[in-house]
Structure formats: C-alpha cells, structure tokens
Amino acid sequence: MGKKDIIIIVAVLAALGFSLYRKYMKKNQGKGSSGSGTQSGSSFSSSSKDDDYEPYSKK
C-alpha cells in the first residue's frame, strides 16, 4: 500500500461518514425539538408513594 492508497481510503471513509451523518440529521430533523429521542432525568419515579414499605423492618 502506497501513500496514495491510504489517502484515497481515508477520503472515502470520511465521505461515507459525512453522508451517514447527513442522513441521520435529516431523520431527526422531522421529529422536532420535543421528541429528540433522549430523556433527561432518572428512570425511577421522583414522586414517592406512601405504601408503608420498609425493606429492613423484618415484618
């Protein structure tokens, strides 16, 4: 492999990556800002339920 081959391979990989990036951005652009696909916060409920559960009470 010569220097020319390595430069061509890197250029092709960069073009492919940029193409996939544009495709991904177009796909997410239609969802709007509220449906970005990520959720911030905990996966557990922040509201505490009063169910009298005490895990170490040995009932």
N, C-alpha and C positions, 0 to 999 in steps of 0.2 A: 504494500500500500504506500502510495506516494503522498506527498503533501497535498497535491491537487485532489486526490480521492477523499482525504479526510475533510478538506474544506467543503467539498460537494456534499458529503454525508451530513455534516453539521448544518449546512444551509437547508438541506431537505428536511431534517428533523426540526429545525427552527420554523420553517414554513408550515409543517404539519402541526406543530404545537400552536402556532398562531391561528391556524384555521380552526382547530378544535376549540380554542379559546373564544373566537368569534361566534362559533356555533352555540357554545354554552351560554354566552352572554345574550344572544338572541332568544334562546329558550327561556331564560329567566326574566327577560325584559317584559314579557307579556303578563307576568304574574302580579306586577305592581309592588309597591313598597311594603304593604302589609303581609303579603304572602311570600316572603323571601325564602322560606323553607327552613330557617333556623329559628329556634326558640331560645330566648334568654330566660334564665331562671332555673329553678330546681325542678326535677321530675316528680318531687313529692309535693303534696298539697300544703300550702302555707297556713291554711286555716286549721286550727286544732279542733278535734271532735271530742266532745265530752262524753266518752263512753265508759268511764271508770276503769280503764285498762291500766293495770300496774304490773309490768313484767316481772318485777322482783319481789312481789308481795307474798309469794308462795301460798296462794289461795287454793 
